[in-house]
């Protein structure tokens, strides 16, 4: 496969996954903002959302203060924000158009229709009327795109690069979400003793929001069958290979697809990916918490970023003649 084609497929999948992840975070934050809470708590929630995506500085260049409407508008349709849903869906569609011949008709039509319908909905004011329904639509279109891709494409290198892009982007987002949300509690002492009844209620909604943002609330109840505990939330989203959006599950799928496209120059990248996969497979949550969750997730993000660079070098950048 031409490296140019692999590059378009890889980034098409990453941008589609990024649009879904952004919609998930916005939806949970929006739903949480409807609950009774102080102004400081609401501000912290929207500030954290910008921090997750490393958009605080870009946002502050255009807005004087942080508020729900401005943040949602910035992250949904601001064309100057390269990580906005508008830009992600546009980039996914343009990458798909560039490799139209490598995709099935169903995959291309899904990507193209998503972009066209998204713009129609924005112009019709559907985002303003019901943000929750709008975010659900974005998530549904991502699910549809992924399902059509797996269900109609030949299981060759094209599909493998699409899957690698999806799982690397998902792992990166889950790690960012965990890092920012776990630090959001006062003092960062999210593994301390239980506080007052009121504080426990606040904590319940906090952890529930984290789980719902990755479709993990029902899964948590099924796996642990008890009250929501921070250390169990961390374990579920980091080490459980049967949780679809956990770091372990993402790396298992990324490495499996990476092995299928391995070439003579990708040995080092595959070794680093396999080592990261092994660290997650044999890791223990008590060891991670003992060394510091923030330090662990920061290192994980660095390693995933390094993998992305390695994949680009080994597969996506045209080799010199």
MARMI-365848 format. One record per residue (C-alpha): residue in one letter; x, y, z. Coordinates in pm, 1 decimal, m for minus. Layout:
REM MARMI-365848
[node a, [X, Y, Z]]
...
This chain:
REM MARMI-365848
[node x, [0.0, 0.0, 0.0]]
[node x, [121.1, 350.5, m81.8]]
[node x, [225.9, 542.4, 229.4]]
[node x, [8.6, 833.5, 113.2]]
[node x, [m298.9, 609.1, 111.9]]
[node x, [m214.6, 464.8, 453.3]]
[node x, [m173.4, 817.3, 589.9]]
[node x, [m520.2, 927.4, 470.5]]
[node x, [m684.6, 614.8, 612.0]]
[node x, [m505.4, 648.4, 945.5]]
[node x, [m608.9, 1011.4, 988.5]]
[node x, [m960.7, 961.9, 859.9]]
[node x, [m1018.5, 717.7, 1145.2]]
[node x, [m845.5, 937.4, 1403.1]]
[node x, [m1050.1, 1245.1, 1314.9]]
[node x, [m1377.1, 1051.8, 1323.3]]
[node x, [m1289.9, 908.3, 1664.8]]
[node x, [m1185.3, 1253.4, 1787.9]]
[node x, [m1519.7, 1401.2, 1682.7]]
[node x, [m1700.4, 1130.6, 1879.6]]
[node x, [m1479.2, 1176.3, 2185.3]]
[node x, [m1536.6, 1552.3, 2181.8]]
[node x, [m1912.2, 1498.5, 2154.9]]
[node x, [m1900.8, 1252.7, 2447.0]]
[node x, [m1718.9, 1497.2, 2674.7]]
[node x, [m1939.7, 1790.6, 2577.6]]
[node x, [m2255.9, 1587.7, 2626.7]]
[node x, [m2163.1, 1470.0, 2977.5]]
[node x, [m2048.8, 1818.2, 3079.7]]
[node x, [m2369.5, 1969.1, 2941.8]]
[node x, [m2589.7, 1717.8, 3123.4]]
[node x, [m2392.5, 1769.5, 3445.9]]
[node x, [m2427.7, 2147.5, 3416.9]]
[node x, [m2805.2, 2106.0, 3439.7]]
[node x, [m2771.4, 1967.2, 3794.0]]
[node x, [m2767.6, 2200.0, 4096.8]]
[node x, [m2410.1, 2320.3, 4146.1]]
[node x, [m2210.1, 2626.1, 4241.0]]
[node x, [m2072.2, 2869.8, 3984.1]]
[node x, [m1717.1, 2762.8, 4075.3]]
[node x, [m1798.5, 2396.5, 4014.6]]
[node x, [m1953.5, 2474.7, 3677.1]]
[node x, [m1651.7, 2687.1, 3580.7]]
[node x, [m1414.4, 2406.9, 3681.7]]
[node x, [m1606.3, 2163.0, 3463.4]]
[node x, [m1585.2, 2372.4, 3148.1]]
[node x, [m1224.5, 2471.9, 3219.2]]
[node x, [m1134.5, 2105.7, 3258.6]]
[node x, [m1293.9, 2028.3, 2924.2]]
[node x, [m1067.6, 2279.8, 2751.2]]
[node x, [m768.9, 2145.6, 2941.6]]
[node x, [m835.1, 1786.6, 2829.8]]
[node x, [m805.2, 1890.2, 2466.8]]
[node x, [m521.1, 2137.7, 2530.8]]
[node x, [m738.1, 2421.0, 2400.8]]
[node x, [m727.3, 2663.3, 2694.2]]
[node x, [m483.0, 2903.8, 2530.2]]
[node x, [m662.9, 2897.4, 2192.7]]
[node x, [m996.6, 2960.1, 2364.2]]
[node x, [m862.1, 3253.1, 2564.2]]
[node x, [m743.2, 3421.6, 2245.4]]
[node x, [m1106.8, 3459.3, 2139.1]]
[node x, [m1307.8, 3474.6, 2462.0]]
[node x, [m1273.3, 3684.7, 2774.7]]
[node x, [m1437.4, 3437.7, 3010.4]]
[node x, [m1530.2, 3070.0, 3027.3]]
[node x, [m1899.7, 2986.7, 3006.4]]
[node x, [m2099.7, 2688.9, 2882.2]]
[node x, [m2231.8, 2838.4, 2560.0]]
[node x, [m1897.8, 2981.4, 2448.1]]
[node x, [m1706.2, 2661.4, 2522.2]]
[node x, [m1960.4, 2442.7, 2342.0]]
[node x, [m1966.3, 2675.5, 2042.3]]
[node x, [m1584.7, 2682.0, 2032.6]]
[node x, [m1555.8, 2302.9, 2047.7]]
[node x, [m1842.6, 2226.0, 1810.6]]
[node x, [m1819.4, 2462.9, 1514.1]]
[node x, [m1536.3, 2711.8, 1551.9]]
[node x, [m1341.2, 2682.2, 1226.6]]
[node x, [m1028.5, 2828.7, 1386.7]]
[node x, [m1022.4, 2545.3, 1641.0]]
[node x, [m856.0, 2254.3, 1462.4]]
[node x, [m1000.6, 2010.6, 1717.2]]
[node x, [m1360.3, 2128.1, 1686.9]]
[node x, [m1617.2, 1873.3, 1573.6]]
[node x, [m1663.2, 2080.8, 1256.0]]
[node x, [m1294.9, 2053.3, 1167.8]]
[node x, [m1273.1, 1685.2, 1267.3]]
[node x, [m1566.1, 1582.9, 1045.9]]
[node x, [m1438.2, 1796.7, 761.8]]
[node x, [m1090.4, 1643.9, 788.0]]
[node x, [m1232.1, 1290.2, 809.2]]
[node x, [m1437.9, 1352.3, 495.3]]
[node x, [m1146.4, 1508.0, 303.8]]
[node x, [m915.8, 1219.5, 394.0]]
[node x, [m1184.9, 973.9, 281.0]]
[node x, [m1227.2, 1163.0, m48.5]]
[node x, [m852.3, 1147.2, m112.0]]
[node x, [m857.4, 765.7, m94.8]]
[node x, [m1204.9, 707.4, m236.6]]
[node x, [m1077.1, 407.7, m433.5]]
[node x, [m957.1, 230.1, m117.9]]
[node x, [m1299.6, 252.2, 48.9]]
[node x, [m1626.5, 76.5, m19.0]]
[node x, [m1916.4, 281.6, m148.3]]
[node x, [m2091.8, 248.0, 187.3]]
[node x, [m1794.1, 385.2, 381.5]]
[node x, [m1753.7, 685.3, 152.8]]
[node x, [m2125.1, 766.3, 148.8]]
[node x, [m2138.2, 748.1, 530.1]]
[node x, [m1848.8, 992.2, 567.8]]
[node x, [m1983.1, 1229.3, 302.4]]
[node x, [m2339.8, 1225.1, 433.7]]
[node x, [m2220.3, 1287.1, 789.8]]
[node x, [m2037.5, 1602.8, 681.0]]
[node x, [m2329.3, 1733.4, 473.2]]
[node x, [m2590.6, 1657.4, 739.1]]
[node x, [m2375.6, 1812.1, 1013.4]]
[node x, [m2363.3, 2144.1, 829.0]]
[node x, [m2735.8, 2130.7, 755.5]]
[node x, [m2811.3, 2076.8, 1125.1]]
[node x, [m2589.1, 2368.7, 1226.9]]
[node x, [m2760.4, 2602.0, 980.9]]
[node x, [m3103.0, 2485.7, 1098.3]]
[node x, [m3015.7, 2573.1, 1459.2]]
[node x, [m3053.8, 2217.9, 1589.3]]
[node x, [m2739.9, 2250.8, 1802.4]]
[node x, [m2884.5, 2548.8, 1990.9]]
[node x, [m3229.8, 2391.7, 2031.3]]
[node x, [m3111.2, 2063.1, 2182.6]]
[node x, [m2736.4, 2021.1, 2241.9]]
[node x, [m2786.9, 1676.8, 2398.8]]
[node x, [m2964.3, 1537.3, 2091.9]]
[node x, [m2701.8, 1698.9, 1868.6]]
[node x, [m2415.4, 1528.3, 2054.4]]
[node x, [m2598.5, 1195.6, 2041.8]]
[node x, [m2623.7, 1234.3, 1665.0]]
[node x, [m2247.3, 1288.8, 1634.0]]
[node x, [m2180.8, 977.1, 1843.2]]
[node x, [m2428.4, 776.0, 1635.8]]
[node x, [m2263.1, 880.0, 1308.7]]
[node x, [m1924.5, 773.6, 1445.3]]
[node x, [m2069.2, 437.5, 1547.9]]
[node x, [m2223.8, 402.2, 1202.5]]
[node x, [m1897.2, 488.8, 1030.7]]
[node x, [m1705.7, 235.0, 1235.9]]
[node x, [m1966.6, m35.6, 1184.4]]
[node x, [m1987.5, 17.9, 808.3]]
[node x, [m1608.9, 11.6, 786.4]]
[node x, [m1574.1, m319.3, 969.5]]
[node x, [m1881.5, m468.1, 803.1]]
[node x, [m1805.3, m387.8, 438.3]]
[node x, [m1429.6, m348.2, 387.2]]
[node x, [m1187.6, m621.5, 293.2]]
[node x, [m975.1, m717.4, 591.9]]
[node x, [m652.0, m599.0, 436.5]]
[node x, [m399.7, m325.7, 513.1]]
[node x, [m653.1, m47.7, 449.6]]
[node x, [m877.5, m172.1, 729.9]]
[node x, [m580.7, m229.9, 961.2]]
[node x, [m460.0, 130.0, 928.1]]
[node x, [m811.7, 254.6, 994.6]]
[node x, [m826.9, 46.1, 1310.5]]
[node x, [m482.8, 156.8, 1430.2]]
[node x, [m587.4, 521.1, 1396.2]]
[node x, [m911.6, 458.8, 1585.0]]
[node x, [m753.4, 284.2, 1882.8]]
[node x, [m457.5, 521.0, 1921.8]]
[node x, [m694.4, 819.1, 1925.5]]
[node x, [m927.0, 646.9, 2172.0]]
[node x, [m642.4, 556.1, 2408.0]]
[node x, [m512.0, 912.7, 2400.4]]
[node x, [m854.4, 1055.6, 2480.1]]
[node x, [m932.3, 814.3, 2763.2]]
[node x, [m599.2, 891.6, 2928.2]]
[node x, [m655.5, 1268.2, 2898.8]]
[node x, [m1005.9, 1238.0, 3037.3]]
[node x, [m887.3, 1037.4, 3337.0]]
[node x, [m597.1, 1267.4, 3411.1]]
[node x, [m798.5, 1590.7, 3408.6]]
[node x, [m1114.5, 1458.6, 3573.9]]
[node x, [m929.7, 1282.6, 3855.9]]
[node x, [m745.5, 1603.0, 3937.6]]
[node x, [m1066.4, 1806.8, 3934.2]]
[node x, [m1164.5, 1715.0, 4289.4]]
[node x, [m1057.3, 1958.5, 4556.3]]
[node x, [m696.0, 1911.9, 4653.5]]
[node x, [m657.4, 1616.5, 4422.0]]
[node x, [m727.2, 1384.1, 4715.8]]
[node x, [m964.1, 1164.3, 4522.6]]
[node x, [m857.9, 849.5, 4705.3]]
[node x, [m900.5, 987.5, 5054.9]]
[node x, [m1155.1, 880.0, 5318.1]]
[node x, [m1525.8, 934.6, 5269.2]]
[node x, [m1647.1, 1279.5, 5361.1]]
[node x, [m1991.2, 1412.4, 5446.4]]
[node x, [m2308.2, 1277.2, 5292.7]]
[node x, [m2327.0, 1584.6, 5069.4]]
[node x, [m1970.2, 1530.9, 4951.7]]
[node x, [m2039.5, 1165.6, 4879.1]]
[node x, [m2334.4, 1269.6, 4662.3]]
[node x, [m2116.1, 1516.3, 4472.4]]
[node x, [m1853.5, 1246.0, 4426.4]]
[node x, [m2115.1, 1001.8, 4297.2]]
[node x, [m2219.2, 1240.6, 4021.2]]
[node x, [m1853.9, 1319.1, 3946.2]]
[node x, [m1753.2, 955.0, 3897.5]]
[node x, [m2080.1, 872.7, 3721.9]]
[node x, [m2009.7, 1149.7, 3470.5]]
[node x, [m1662.7, 1010.9, 3401.2]]
[node x, [m1805.1, 663.2, 3344.0]]
[node x, [m2090.9, 785.1, 3125.5]]
[node x, [m1851.2, 982.4, 2906.5]]
[node x, [m1693.1, 650.7, 2800.2]]
[node x, [m2016.7, 446.6, 2808.6]]
[node x, [m1888.6, 272.0, 3119.6]]
[node x, [m2157.1, 329.6, 3383.7]]
[node x, [m2353.3, 8.9, 3319.4]]
[node x, [m2030.2, m184.3, 3271.4]]
[node x, [m1901.5, m65.9, 3608.9]]
[node x, [m2219.8, m182.7, 3779.8]]
[node x, [m2195.9, m520.7, 3610.6]]
[node x, [m1827.3, m574.4, 3692.6]]
[node x, [m1801.0, m435.9, 4047.9]]
[node x, [m2161.2, m445.3, 4176.4]]
[node x, [m2097.7, m186.6, 4448.4]]
[node x, [m2077.8, 186.3, 4506.4]]
[node x, [m1862.7, 383.0, 4267.4]]
[node x, [m1509.8, 405.9, 4404.7]]
[node x, [m1236.0, 616.9, 4241.7]]
[node x, [m977.7, 337.5, 4244.9]]
[node x, [m1223.2, 102.0, 4075.9]]
[node x, [m1306.4, 362.5, 3812.3]]
[node x, [m933.7, 397.7, 3743.5]]
[node x, [m889.0, 20.5, 3726.2]]
[node x, [m1181.2, m18.7, 3485.1]]
[node x, [m1061.8, 252.8, 3248.1]]
[node x, [m692.8, 162.7, 3259.9]]
[node x, [m642.9, m210.7, 3309.3]]
[node x, [m963.5, m396.8, 3218.5]]
[node x, [m913.6, m550.0, 2869.6]]
[node x, [m1287.3, m625.4, 2842.4]]
[node x, [m1384.1, m258.1, 2877.0]]
[node x, [m1391.1, m130.7, 2512.2]]
[node x, [m1253.6, 216.4, 2587.6]]
[node x, [m995.2, 120.9, 2849.9]]
[node x, [m627.4, 185.0, 2784.3]]
[node x, [m561.1, m190.1, 2792.2]]
[node x, [m832.2, m270.7, 2536.5]]
[node x, [m718.0, 8.7, 2304.6]]
[node x, [m357.3, m105.7, 2311.0]]
[node x, [m453.0, m470.4, 2259.5]]
[node x, [m640.9, m381.2, 1941.1]]
[node x, [m380.0, m130.6, 1822.2]]
[node x, [m94.7, m380.4, 1861.3]]
[node x, [m293.1, m660.9, 1696.1]]
[node x, [m351.2, m446.0, 1387.5]]
[node x, [2.0, m307.9, 1394.3]]
[node x, [142.4, m660.7, 1376.7]]
[node x, [m63.3, m727.4, 1064.8]]
[node x, [99.0, m438.6, 874.2]]
[node x, [450.7, m473.7, 1017.4]]
[node x, [738.5, m424.7, 775.1]]
[node x, [1117.4, m439.5, 787.9]]
[node x, [1154.5, m92.8, 939.3]]
[node x, [879.7, m112.4, 1201.3]]
[node x, [1047.9, m350.0, 1450.3]]
[node x, [1127.0, m75.9, 1703.5]]
[node x, [778.2, 73.3, 1688.6]]
[node x, [622.7, m270.6, 1730.8]]
[node x, [855.1, m342.4, 2025.3]]
[node x, [752.9, m22.5, 2203.0]]
[node x, [386.5, m88.7, 2135.8]]
[node x, [420.4, m442.9, 2269.8]]
[node x, [598.1, m321.9, 2582.1]]
[node x, [324.2, m69.3, 2653.6]]
[node x, [64.9, m340.7, 2598.8]]
[node x, [247.3, m570.7, 2841.8]]
[node x, [272.0, m299.7, 3108.0]]
[node x, [m105.1, m264.8, 3095.0]]
[node x, [m169.4, m638.9, 3083.3]]
[node x, [37.4, m713.1, 3392.0]]
[node x, [m12.2, m385.0, 3578.3]]
[node x, [m192.6, m350.7, 3910.4]]
[node x, [m400.8, m51.5, 4007.5]]
[node x, [m250.2, m31.3, 4358.1]]
[node x, [97.9, m1.5, 4207.4]]
[node x, [m18.3, 268.2, 3966.6]]
[node x, [m182.1, 469.3, 4244.8]]
[node x, [122.4, 427.2, 4470.3]]
[node x, [349.4, 584.0, 4208.9]]
[node x, [94.7, 855.5, 4123.3]]
[node x, [m190.2, 843.2, 3873.0]]
[node x, [m101.5, 1176.6, 3713.2]]
[node x, [259.4, 1070.1, 3654.9]]
[node x, [145.1, 736.4, 3514.2]]
[node x, [m104.8, 890.1, 3270.6]]
[node x, [139.5, 1160.7, 3162.8]]
[node x, [394.0, 893.5, 3080.4]]
[node x, [128.8, 690.2, 2897.9]]
[node x, [35.4, 990.5, 2682.1]]
[node x, [402.0, 1047.2, 2600.2]]
[node x, [439.5, 682.8, 2498.2]]
[node x, [125.5, 688.5, 2282.6]]
[node x, [248.7, 1007.6, 2117.8]]
[node x, [581.7, 837.5, 2055.4]]
[node x, [398.2, 545.2, 1894.7]]
[node x, [215.9, 784.8, 1665.0]]
[node x, [547.4, 934.6, 1556.1]]
[node x, [691.6, 585.9, 1498.4]]
[node x, [393.0, 477.0, 1291.3]]
[node x, [418.2, 791.4, 1079.3]]
[node x, [787.8, 733.1, 1025.6]]
[node x, [755.6, 361.7, 944.9]]
[node x, [440.1, 360.0, 733.2]]
[node x, [295.4, 700.7, 651.3]]
[node x, [589.7, 910.1, 531.8]]
[node x, [698.3, 835.5, 172.7]]
[node x, [1044.6, 681.3, 164.2]]
[node x, [1315.4, 874.7, m14.7]]
[node x, [1403.2, 739.2, m357.6]]
